[in-house]
């Protein structure tokens, strides 16, 4: 594990120094041909006369899978068989996670139209309706992620989306991981396609002969998935553009260094480019966590090359100010006054309060959603929820009396903007 200590130079300068360091750490992971390769993938699907064939060719070339010998769509019988064959313990845990995720999602949903009658007599009602279709992406490659199936599918279903289509990468044998299929079956998803990467996102956005176009795409994935979502965001809705997963810990004087070390290593399992930060007032706390984290990483090959930033701050409030500037995806508050500090956090994707609040609980079974904003996106967005799969519609009812009162003002403003016919359209109703 590579460790870097930062001196406190105020909130703004400190978080900028940390960000610059992170960019340096990720520099070695950048593919110089990335944009050109992405252009070819998108064009192969968008411009093809046979998008299914193009999609299967891309899947064979990029995912090294034998899936082209099979069909793009996973048959319902295979989904049900995966669930029936699922280990009883795994099924119980998935059902617990699904129940908690659904309860939290339902708590966010306001089904009542919000209407108001204004002084001139007109009424304006804003109501939410679900999109007709959603595409969810369940990552593969590094590992199987049945938890991501639950995190994406359940909020879409709670939102009222009728059609939920899932794409997920097949393995070298052309088959999808059975635990991922079992999770899809558990959620009642019947439309599953064995295709991954950027090509899966383009297929959902543009549609193919087999895969119908969707209205919204959600789900985490690689840098290829992220870039593909960015490119199609003008033709479909997307949840967010998630980058490397992040964890920031604000540790108090009595924090358990071993526990925090495991939290850091757990986060590093997402990839060695995942930023890891620990903030503390006392230097001895940082020393203890550094020692424990380096030892823990050394004995775990999957996280050995992770990078850790240690920052000493003048007080816990300064740590929260730094967190608000940094806007981490995950923030652990392992402080005596964690609950009070949590009320001051304004930008983190998900806040874990107290010594028992490991990020791992949120990744799986706590009920919160693990699809979270990264790269400072927490300044303007939040966890994946039902609102991503719903759209607002305004309904305006203008009575004759309201028209008479409003039209002169429309006349004034429309003519000031150079739109005289707007003015005539309003005034003819008032004059009647």
DRENDO-1510 file (C-alpha; in Angstrom, 1 decimal, always signed):
<recs>
REC; n; res; u; v; w
REC; 1; UNK; +0.0; +0.0; +0.0 .
REC; 2; UNK; +1.3; +3.4; -1.0 .
REC; 3; UNK; +0.8; +6.0; +1.7 .
REC; 4; UNK; +0.9; +9.8; +1.4 .
REC; 5; UNK; +0.6; +12.4; +4.2 .
REC; 6; UNK; -0.8; +15.8; +3.7 .
REC; 7; UNK; -0.2; +18.9; +5.8 .
REC; 8; UNK; -3.3; +21.0; +6.7 .
REC; 9; UNK; -3.3; +24.1; +4.6 .
REC; 10; UNK; -7.0; +25.0; +4.9 .
REC; 11; UNK; -9.9; +23.3; +3.3 .
REC; 12; UNK; -9.6; +24.5; -0.3 .
REC; 13; UNK; -5.8; +24.0; -0.7 .
REC; 14; UNK; -5.8; +20.6; +1.1 .
REC; 15; UNK; -8.6; +19.0; -0.9 .
REC; 16; UNK; -7.0; +20.3; -4.1 .
REC; 17; UNK; -3.7; +18.7; -3.1 .
REC; 18; UNK; -5.4; +15.4; -2.5 .
REC; 19; UNK; -7.2; +15.5; -5.8 .
REC; 20; UNK; -4.0; +16.2; -7.7 .
REC; 21; UNK; -2.4; +13.3; -5.9 .
REC; 22; UNK; -5.3; +11.0; -6.9 .
REC; 23; UNK; -5.0; +12.0; -10.6 .
REC; 24; UNK; -1.3; +11.1; -10.5 .
REC; 25; UNK; -2.1; +7.7; -9.0 .
REC; 26; UNK; -4.6; +7.0; -11.7 .
REC; 27; UNK; -2.4; +8.2; -14.6 .
REC; 28; UNK; -1.0; +4.7; -15.2 .
REC; 29; UNK; -4.5; +3.3; -15.7 .
REC; 30; UNK; -5.4; +5.5; -18.6 .
REC; 31; UNK; -5.8; +3.9; -22.0 .
REC; 32; UNK; -4.3; +6.2; -24.6 .
REC; 33; UNK; -6.5; +4.7; -27.4 .
REC; 34; UNK; -9.6; +4.9; -25.3 .
REC; 35; UNK; -11.6; +7.5; -27.3 .
REC; 36; UNK; -10.8; +5.9; -30.6 .
REC; 37; UNK; -11.9; +2.5; -29.5 .
REC; 38; UNK; -15.0; +3.9; -27.9 .
REC; 39; UNK; -15.9; +5.6; -31.2 .
REC; 40; UNK; -15.6; +2.3; -33.1 .
REC; 41; UNK; -17.8; +0.5; -30.6 .
REC; 42; UNK; -20.5; +3.1; -30.7 .
REC; 43; UNK; -20.4; +3.4; -34.5 .
REC; 44; UNK; -20.6; -0.4; -34.9 .
REC; 45; UNK; -24.0; -0.5; -33.2 .
REC; 46; UNK; -25.4; +2.9; -34.1 .
REC; 47; UNK; -24.7; +2.6; -37.8 .
REC; 48; UNK; -25.2; -1.1; -38.4 .
REC; 49; UNK; -28.0; -2.5; -40.5 .
REC; 50; UNK; -27.9; -5.6; -38.3 .
REC; 51; UNK; -27.3; -4.4; -34.7 .
REC; 52; UNK; -27.7; -7.8; -33.2 .
REC; 53; UNK; -24.9; -9.2; -35.4 .
REC; 54; UNK; -22.7; -6.2; -34.6 .
REC; 55; UNK; -23.4; -6.6; -30.9 .
REC; 56; UNK; -22.5; -10.3; -30.9 .
REC; 57; UNK; -19.3; -9.6; -32.8 .
REC; 58; UNK; -18.3; -7.0; -30.3 .
REC; 59; UNK; -19.1; -9.3; -27.4 .
REC; 60; UNK; -17.0; -12.1; -28.9 .
REC; 61; UNK; -14.1; -9.7; -29.5 .
REC; 62; UNK; -14.1; -7.6; -26.3 .
REC; 63; UNK; -15.4; -10.1; -23.7 .
REC; 64; UNK; -13.7; -13.2; -25.2 .
REC; 65; UNK; -17.0; -15.1; -24.8 .
REC; 66; UNK; -18.6; -17.9; -26.7 .
REC; 67; UNK; -22.0; -16.2; -26.2 .
REC; 68; UNK; -22.4; -15.6; -30.0 .
REC; 69; UNK; -23.2; -19.3; -30.3 .
REC; 70; UNK; -26.1; -18.8; -28.0 .
REC; 71; UNK; -28.8; -16.1; -28.0 .
REC; 72; UNK; -28.5; -12.6; -26.7 .
REC; 73; UNK; -31.4; -13.0; -24.4 .
REC; 74; UNK; -31.3; -15.3; -21.4 .
REC; 75; UNK; -34.3; -17.6; -21.4 .
REC; 76; UNK; -36.8; -17.4; -18.5 .
REC; 77; UNK; -36.2; -21.1; -17.7 .
REC; 78; UNK; -32.5; -20.4; -17.1 .
REC; 79; UNK; -33.4; -17.5; -14.8 .
REC; 80; UNK; -35.8; -19.6; -12.7 .
REC; 81; UNK; -33.3; -22.5; -12.7 .
REC; 82; UNK; -30.6; -20.3; -11.3 .
REC; 83; UNK; -32.8; -19.1; -8.5 .
REC; 84; UNK; -34.0; -22.7; -7.7 .
REC; 85; UNK; -30.4; -23.9; -7.5 .
REC; 86; UNK; -29.1; -21.0; -5.4 .
REC; 87; UNK; -27.4; -21.8; -2.2 .
REC; 88; UNK; -30.0; -21.4; +0.7 .
REC; 89; UNK; -27.7; -19.1; +2.7 .
REC; 90; UNK; -27.1; -16.8; -0.3 .
REC; 91; UNK; -30.8; -16.7; -1.1 .
REC; 92; UNK; -31.7; -15.8; +2.4 .
REC; 93; UNK; -29.1; -12.9; +2.4 .
REC; 94; UNK; -30.3; -11.7; -1.0 .
REC; 95; UNK; -33.9; -11.7; +0.2 .
REC; 96; UNK; -33.0; -9.7; +3.3 .
REC; 97; UNK; -31.1; -7.2; +1.2 .
REC; 98; UNK; -34.0; -6.9; -1.3 .
REC; 99; UNK; -36.5; -6.4; +1.5 .
REC; 100; UNK; -34.4; -3.6; +3.1 .
REC; 101; UNK; -33.7; -1.9; -0.3 .
REC; 102; UNK; -37.4; -2.0; -1.2 .
REC; 103; UNK; -38.4; -0.5; +2.2 .
REC; 104; UNK; -36.0; +2.4; +1.8 .
REC; 105; UNK; -37.0; +3.0; -1.8 .
REC; 106; UNK; -40.7; +3.0; -0.9 .
REC; 107; UNK; -40.0; +5.5; +1.9 .
REC; 108; UNK; -38.7; +7.9; -0.7 .
REC; 109; UNK; -41.7; +7.8; -3.0 .
REC; 110; UNK; -44.4; +10.5; -2.8 .
REC; 111; UNK; -47.3; +9.3; -4.9 .
REC; 112; UNK; -49.6; +12.3; -4.2 .
REC; 113; UNK; -49.7; +15.1; -6.9 .
REC; 114; UNK; -48.6; +18.4; -5.6 .
REC; 115; UNK; -51.1; +21.0; -6.7 .
REC; 116; UNK; -51.5; +24.7; -5.9 .
REC; 117; UNK; -54.2; +27.3; -6.7 .
REC; 118; UNK; -52.6; +30.7; -7.4 .
REC; 119; UNK; -54.1; +34.1; -6.6 .
REC; 120; UNK; -55.2; +34.8; -10.2 .
REC; 121; UNK; -57.4; +31.6; -10.1 .
REC; 122; UNK; -55.3; +29.2; -12.1 .
REC; 123; UNK; -54.1; +25.8; -10.7 .
REC; 124; UNK; -50.8; +24.1; -11.4 .
REC; 125; UNK; -50.3; +20.5; -10.4 .
REC; 126; UNK; -47.0; +18.7; -10.7 .
REC; 127; UNK; -47.3; +14.9; -10.7 .
REC; 128; UNK; -44.7; +12.2; -11.1 .
REC; 129; UNK; -45.1; +9.3; -13.5 .
REC; 130; UNK; -42.8; +6.4; -14.1 .
REC; 131; UNK; -40.8; +6.1; -17.4 .
REC; 132; UNK; -42.1; +3.3; -19.6 .
REC; 133; UNK; -38.8; +1.3; -19.6 .
REC; 134; UNK; -35.5; +1.1; -17.8 .
REC; 135; UNK; -32.3; -0.6; -18.6 .
REC; 136; UNK; -30.1; -1.7; -15.7 .
REC; 137; UNK; -26.4; -2.8; -16.0 .
REC; 138; UNK; -25.0; -5.4; -13.7 .
REC; 139; UNK; -21.2; -5.4; -13.9 .
REC; 140; UNK; -19.1; -8.4; -14.4 .
REC; 141; UNK; -15.4; -8.9; -15.3 .
REC; 142; UNK; -13.7; -8.4; -11.9 .
REC; 143; UNK; -16.4; -10.3; -10.1 .
REC; 144; UNK; -20.2; -11.1; -10.1 .
REC; 145; UNK; -22.4; -8.4; -8.6 .
REC; 146; UNK; -25.9; -9.7; -7.6 .
REC; 147; UNK; -26.1; -6.8; -5.2 .
REC; 148; UNK; -26.0; -4.4; -8.1 .
REC; 149; UNK; -29.0; -6.2; -9.6 .
REC; 150; UNK; -31.0; -5.5; -6.4 .
REC; 151; UNK; -29.8; -1.9; -6.1 .
REC; 152; UNK; -30.9; -1.0; -9.6 .
REC; 153; UNK; -33.9; -3.1; -10.2 .
REC; 154; UNK; -35.8; -2.5; -7.0 .
REC; 155; UNK; -35.9; +1.3; -7.2 .
REC; 156; UNK; -37.1; +1.0; -10.8 .
REC; 157; UNK; -39.9; -1.3; -9.8 .
REC; 158; UNK; -40.9; +0.8; -6.8 .
REC; 159; UNK; -41.0; +3.8; -9.2 .
REC; 160; UNK; -43.6; +1.9; -11.2 .
REC; 161; UNK; -41.6; +1.1; -14.3 .
REC; 162; UNK; -43.4; -1.7; -16.2 .
REC; 163; UNK; -40.4; -2.9; -18.3 .
REC; 164; UNK; -37.0; -3.5; -16.7 .
REC; 165; UNK; -34.4; -4.9; -19.0 .
REC; 166; UNK; -31.0; -6.0; -17.6 .
REC; 167; UNK; -27.7; -6.5; -19.4 .
REC; 168; UNK; -24.7; -8.2; -17.8 .
REC; 169; UNK; -21.5; -9.7; -19.3 .
REC; 170; UNK; -21.3; -13.4; -20.0 .
REC; 171; UNK; -18.3; -15.5; -19.0 .
REC; 172; UNK; -15.9; -17.1; -21.4 .
REC; 173; UNK; -18.3; -20.0; -21.8 .
REC; 174; UNK; -21.0; -17.7; -23.0 .
REC; 175; UNK; -23.1; -18.1; -19.8 .
REC; 176; UNK; -24.0; -15.5; -17.2 .
REC; 177; UNK; -23.0; -16.0; -13.6 .
REC; 178; UNK; -25.9; -18.0; -12.0 .
REC; 179; UNK; -26.0; -15.9; -8.8 .
REC; 180; UNK; -26.6; -12.8; -11.0 .
REC; 181; UNK; -29.4; -14.6; -12.8 .
REC; 182; UNK; -30.8; -15.8; -9.5 .
REC; 183; UNK; -30.8; -12.2; -8.2 .
REC; 184; UNK; -32.6; -11.1; -11.4 .
REC; 185; UNK; -35.2; -13.8; -11.0 .
REC; 186; UNK; -35.6; -13.0; -7.3 .
REC; 187; UNK; -36.5; -9.4; -8.4 .
REC; 188; UNK; -38.9; -10.7; -11.0 .
REC; 189; UNK; -36.8; -9.5; -14.0 .
REC; 190; UNK; -37.7; -11.6; -17.1 .
REC; 191; UNK; -35.8; -9.6; -19.7 .
REC; 192; UNK; -32.1; -10.3; -19.3 .
REC; 193; UNK; -29.4; -10.0; -22.0 .
REC; 194; UNK; -26.0; -11.6; -21.9 .
REC; 195; UNK; -23.9; -8.7; -23.1 .
REC; 196; UNK; -21.6; -6.3; -21.2 .
REC; 197; UNK; -19.3; -3.3; -21.6 .
REC; 198; UNK; -19.9; -0.2; -23.6 .
REC; 199; UNK; -21.7; -2.2; -26.3 .
REC; 200; UNK; -24.4; -3.1; -23.8 .
REC; 201; UNK; -25.1; +0.5; -23.0 .
REC; 202; UNK; -25.2; +1.5; -26.7 .
REC; 203; UNK; -27.5; -1.4; -27.4 .
REC; 204; UNK; -29.9; -0.3; -24.6 .
REC; 205; UNK; -29.8; +3.3; -25.9 .
REC; 206; UNK; -30.1; +2.7; -29.6 .
REC; 207; UNK; -32.0; -0.6; -29.6 .
REC; 208; UNK; -31.2; -3.6; -31.7 .
REC; 209; UNK; -33.3; -6.3; -33.5 .
REC; 210; UNK; -33.5; -8.2; -30.1 .
REC; 211; UNK; -33.1; -5.4; -27.5 .
REC; 212; UNK; -35.7; -2.7; -27.5 .
REC; 213; UNK; -34.6; +0.8; -26.7 .
REC; 214; UNK; -35.1; +2.0; -23.1 .
REC; 215; UNK; -35.9; +5.4; -21.6 .
REC; 216; UNK; -33.4; +5.4; -18.6 .
REC; 217; UNK; -30.2; +3.5; -18.1 .
REC; 218; UNK; -28.8; +2.9; -14.6 .
REC; 219; UNK; -26.1; +0.9; -12.9 .
REC; 220; UNK; -22.4; +1.0; -12.1 .
REC; 221; UNK; -19.6; -0.3; -14.4 .
REC; 222; UNK; -16.1; +0.2; -15.8 .
REC; 223; UNK; -14.7; +3.4; -17.4 .
REC; 224; UNK; -16.1; +2.0; -20.7 .
REC; 225; UNK; -19.6; +1.8; -19.3 .
REC; 226; UNK; -19.2; +5.3; -17.8 .
REC; 227; UNK; -18.1; +6.8; -21.1 .
REC; 228; UNK; -20.9; +5.1; -23.0 .
REC; 229; UNK; -23.5; +6.4; -20.6 .
REC; 230; UNK; -22.1; +9.9; -21.0 .
REC; 231; UNK; -22.3; +9.6; -24.8 .
REC; 232; UNK; -25.9; +8.5; -24.9 .
REC; 233; UNK; -27.2; +10.9; -22.1 .
REC; 234; UNK; -28.7; +13.1; -24.8 .
REC; 235; UNK; -31.0; +10.4; -26.0 .
REC; 236; UNK; -31.8; +8.4; -22.8 .
REC; 237; UNK; -31.8; +9.3; -19.1 .
REC; 238; UNK; -29.0; +8.0; -17.0 .
REC; 239; UNK; -28.5; +7.7; -13.3 .
REC; 240; UNK; -25.0; +9.1; -12.9 .
REC; 241; UNK; -21.4; +9.0; -14.3 .
REC; 242; UNK; -19.7; +7.0; -11.6 .
REC; 243; UNK; -16.0; +6.9; -11.5 .
REC; 244; UNK; -13.6; +5.0; -9.2 .
REC; 245; UNK; -15.2; +4.1; -5.8 .
REC; 246; UNK; -14.2; +6.4; -2.9 .
REC; 247; UNK; -14.0; +6.1; +0.9 .
REC; 248; UNK; -13.1; +8.9; +3.4 .
REC; 249; UNK; -12.9; +8.1; +7.1 .
REC; 250; UNK; -12.9; +10.7; +9.9 .
REC; 251; UNK; -11.4; +8.9; +12.8 .
REC; 252; UNK; -11.6; +10.0; +16.5 .
REC; 253; UNK; -9.1; +9.4; +19.2 .
REC; 254; UNK; -10.5; +6.1; +20.2 .
REC; 255; UNK; -11.1; +4.7; +16.7 .
REC; 256; UNK; -10.2; +1.0; +16.2 .
REC; 257; UNK; -7.3; +1.1; +13.8 .
REC; 258; UNK; -7.7; -2.6; +12.8 .
REC; 259; UNK; -11.4; -2.1; +11.9 .
REC; 260; UNK; -10.6; +1.0; +9.8 .
REC; 261; UNK; -7.8; -0.8; +8.1 .
REC; 262; UNK; -10.2; -3.5; +7.0 .
REC; 263; UNK; -12.7; -0.9; +5.8 .
REC; 264; UNK; -9.9; +0.7; +3.7 .
REC; 265; UNK; -8.8; -2.7; +2.2 .
REC; 266; UNK; -12.4; -3.6; +1.5 .
REC; 267; UNK; -12.9; -0.5; -0.5 .
REC; 268; UNK; -9.7; -1.1; -2.4 .
REC; 269; UNK; -11.2; -4.4; -3.6 .
REC; 270; UNK; -13.1; -2.3; -6.1 .
REC; 271; UNK; -9.8; -1.4; -7.8 .
REC; 272; UNK; -6.4; +0.0; -6.9 .
REC; 273; UNK; -7.5; +3.3; -8.4 .
REC; 274; UNK; -10.1; +3.8; -5.7 .
REC; 275; UNK; -9.2; +6.8; -3.5 .
REC; 276; UNK; -8.8; +6.1; +0.2 .
REC; 277; UNK; -8.6; +8.9; +2.7 .
REC; 278; UNK; -8.3; +9.0; +6.5 .
REC; 279; UNK; -8.7; +12.3; +8.4 .
REC; 280; UNK; -7.9; +12.6; +12.1 .
REC; 281; UNK; -7.0; +15.3; +14.7 .
REC; 282; UNK; -4.4; +13.2; +16.6 .
REC; 283; UNK; -1.3; +12.2; +14.8 .
REC; 284; UNK; -1.1; +8.9; +16.8 .
REC; 285; UNK; -4.4; +7.9; +15.3 .
REC; 286; UNK; -3.1; +8.3; +11.8 .
REC; 287; UNK; +0.1; +6.4; +12.8 .
REC; 288; UNK; -1.9; +3.5; +14.1 .
REC; 289; UNK; -4.2; +3.4; +11.1 .
REC; 290; UNK; -1.3; +3.6; +8.7 .
REC; 291; UNK; +0.5; +0.7; +10.4 .
REC; 292; UNK; -2.7; -1.5; +10.5 .
REC; 293; UNK; -3.6; -0.7; +6.9 .
REC; 294; UNK; -0.2; -1.4; +5.4 .
REC; 295; UNK; -0.1; -4.7; +7.3 .
REC; 296; UNK; -3.6; -5.6; +6.2 .
REC; 297; UNK; -2.9; -4.8; +2.6 .
REC; 298; UNK; +0.4; -6.7; +2.6 .
REC; 299; UNK; -1.4; -9.9; +3.4 .
REC; 300; UNK; -4.1; -9.4; +0.8 .
REC; 301; UNK; -2.8; -9.5; -2.8 .
REC; 302; UNK; -6.0; -8.0; -4.3 .
REC; 303; UNK; -5.4; -4.7; -2.5 .
REC; 304; UNK; -1.6; -4.6; -2.1 .
REC; 305; UNK; -1.2; -1.7; -4.6 .
REC; 306; UNK; -3.9; +0.6; -3.1 .
REC; 307; UNK; -3.1; +4.2; -2.3 .
REC; 308; UNK; -3.9; +5.8; +1.0 .
REC; 309; UNK; -4.0; +9.5; +1.9 .
REC; 310; UNK; -3.6; +10.6; +5.6 .
REC; 311; UNK; -4.6; +14.1; +6.6 .
REC; 312; UNK; -4.2; +15.7; +10.0 .
REC; 313; UNK; -6.8; +18.4; +10.7 .
REC; 314; UNK; -7.0; +20.9; +13.6 .
REC; 315; UNK; -10.4; +19.6; +14.8 .
REC; 316; UNK; -13.3; +17.4; +13.8 .
REC; 317; UNK; -15.3; +20.2; +12.3 .
REC; 318; UNK; -12.4; +21.0; +10.0 .
REC; 319; UNK; -12.6; +17.3; +8.9 .
REC; 320; UNK; -16.3; +17.7; +8.1 .
REC; 321; UNK; -15.5; +20.9; +6.1 .
REC; 322; UNK; -12.9; +19.0; +4.2 .
REC; 323; UNK; -15.4; +16.2; +3.5 .
REC; 324; UNK; -18.0; +18.7; +2.3 .
REC; 325; UNK; -15.4; +20.1; -0.1 .
REC; 326; UNK; -14.2; +16.7; -1.2 .
REC; 327; UNK; -17.7; +15.2; -1.6 .
REC; 328; UNK; -16.7; +11.5; -1.1 .
REC; 329; UNK; -18.9; +8.7; -2.3 .
REC; 330; UNK; -18.7; +7.0; +1.1 .
REC; 331; UNK; -17.9; +8.8; +4.4 .
REC; 332; UNK; -17.4; +7.0; +7.7 .
REC; 333; UNK; -17.7; +9.1; +10.9 .
REC; 334; UNK; -15.9; +7.1; +13.6 .
REC; 335; UNK; -16.1; +9.8; +16.2 .
REC; 336; UNK; -17.7; +10.1; +19.7 .
REC; 337; UNK; -20.0; +12.9; +18.3 .
REC; 338; UNK; -20.6; +11.1; +15.0 .
REC; 339; UNK; -24.3; +11.7; +15.0 .
REC; 340; UNK; -23.8; +15.5; +15.5 .
REC; 341; UNK; -21.2; +15.6; +12.9 .
REC; 342; UNK; -23.4; +13.8; +10.4 .
REC; 343; UNK; -25.9; +16.6; +10.5 .
REC; 344; UNK; -23.2; +18.9; +9.2 .
REC; 345; UNK; -22.4; +16.7; +6.2 .
REC; 346; UNK; -23.9; +18.2; +3.0 .
REC; 347; UNK; -22.2; +16.5; +0.0 .
REC; 348; UNK; -21.3; +12.8; +0.7 .
REC; 349; UNK; -23.1; +10.1; -1.2 .
REC; 350; UNK; -23.7; +8.0; +1.9 .
REC; 351; UNK; -22.6; +8.7; +5.5 .
REC; 352; UNK; -21.9; +5.8; +7.9 .
REC; 353; UNK; -22.3; +7.0; +11.5 .
REC; 354; UNK; -20.4; +5.4; +14.4 .
REC; 355; UNK; -17.8; +2.7; +14.9 .
REC; 356; UNK; -20.1; -0.1; +13.7 .
REC; 357; UNK; -21.1; +1.6; +10.5 .
REC; 358; UNK; -18.8; -0.1; +8.0 .
REC; 359; UNK; -19.3; +0.8; +4.3 .
REC; 360; UNK; -19.7; -2.9; +3.6 .
REC; 361; UNK; -23.2; -2.9; +5.3 .
REC; 362; UNK; -24.3; -0.2; +2.8 .
REC; 363; UNK; -22.8; -2.2; -0.1 .
REC; 364; UNK; -25.1; -5.1; +0.6 .
REC; 365; UNK; -27.9; -5.3; +3.2 .
REC; 366; UNK; -28.4; -2.0; +5.1 .
REC; 367; UNK; -31.1; -0.9; +2.7 .
REC; 368; UNK; -29.3; +2.2; +1.4 .
REC; 369; UNK; -28.4; +2.1; -2.3 .
REC; 370; UNK; -24.7; +1.5; -3.2 .
REC; 371; UNK; -25.0; +3.3; -6.6 .
REC; 372; UNK; -23.6; +6.6; -5.4 .
REC; 373; UNK; -22.1; +9.8; -6.8 .
REC; 374; UNK; -18.3; +9.9; -7.2 .
REC; 375; UNK; -15.8; +12.4; -8.3 .
REC; 376; UNK; -17.4; +15.3; -6.3 .
REC; 377; UNK; -20.8; +14.6; -8.0 .
REC; 378; UNK; -22.2; +14.4; -4.5 .
REC; 379; UNK; -22.3; +18.3; -4.7 .
REC; 380; UNK; -25.4; +18.0; -7.0 .
REC; 381; UNK; -26.6; +14.4; -6.9 .
REC; 382; UNK; -27.4; +11.6; -4.5 .
REC; 383; UNK; -28.0; +7.8; -4.2 .
REC; 384; UNK; -29.9; +5.9; -6.9 .
REC; 385; UNK; -33.6; +6.0; -6.0 .
REC; 386; UNK; -37.0; +5.9; -7.5 .
REC; 387; UNK; -36.8; +9.5; -8.7 .
REC; 388; UNK; -34.3; +8.5; -11.4 .
REC; 389; UNK; -37.0; +6.3; -13.0 .
REC; 390; UNK; -39.8; +8.9; -12.7 .
REC; 391; UNK; -40.5; +12.1; -14.6 .
REC; 392; UNK; -42.5; +15.2; -13.6 .
REC; 393; UNK; -45.5; +16.5; -15.6 .
REC; 394; UNK; -47.1; +19.9; -15.0 .
REC; 395; UNK; -50.8; +20.3; -15.5 .
REC; 396; UNK; -52.1; +23.8; -15.8 .
REC; 397; UNK; -55.8; +24.7; -15.5 .
REC; 398; UNK; -56.7; +28.3; -16.4 .
REC; 399; UNK; -60.2; +29.6; -15.9 .
REC; 400; UNK; -61.8; +32.5; -17.8 .
REC; 401; UNK; -61.3; +34.7; -14.8 .
REC; 402; UNK; -57.6; +33.7; -14.5 .
REC; 403; UNK; -57.0; +34.3; -18.2 .
REC; 404; UNK; -58.4; +37.8; -17.9 .
REC; 405; UNK; -56.0; +38.6; -15.1 .
REC; 406; UNK; -52.9; +36.9; -16.6 .
REC; 407; UNK; -53.2; +37.9; -20.2 .
REC; 408; UNK; -52.1; +41.5; -19.9 .
REC; 409; UNK; -48.9; +40.4; -18.2 .
REC; 410; UNK; -48.3; +37.8; -21.0 .
REC; 411; UNK; -48.9; +40.6; -23.5 .
REC; 412; UNK; -46.3; +42.8; -21.8 .
REC; 413; UNK; -43.6; +40.2; -21.4 .
REC; 414; UNK; -44.1; +38.5; -24.8 .
REC; 415; UNK; -43.8; +41.8; -26.7 .
REC; 416; UNK; -40.7; +42.7; -24.6 .
REC; 417; UNK; -39.1; +39.4; -25.8 .
REC; 418; UNK; -40.1; +39.9; -29.4 .
REC; 419; UNK; -42.9; +37.3; -29.5 .
REC; 420; UNK; -46.1; +39.2; -30.5 .
REC; 421; UNK; -48.1; +36.1; -31.4 .
REC; 422; UNK; -47.6; +34.8; -27.9 .
REC; 423; UNK; -49.2; +38.0; -26.7 .
REC; 424; UNK; -52.1; +37.7; -29.2 .
REC; 425; UNK; -52.6; +34.0; -28.1 .
REC; 426; UNK; -53.1; +35.1; -24.5 .
REC; 427; UNK; -55.1; +38.3; -25.2 .
REC; 428; UNK; -57.7; +36.7; -27.4 .
REC; 429; UNK; -58.8; +34.6; -24.5 .
REC; 430; UNK; -59.0; +37.6; -22.1 .
REC; 431; UNK; -61.0; +39.6; -24.7 .
REC; 432; UNK; -63.5; +36.8; -25.1 .
</recs>
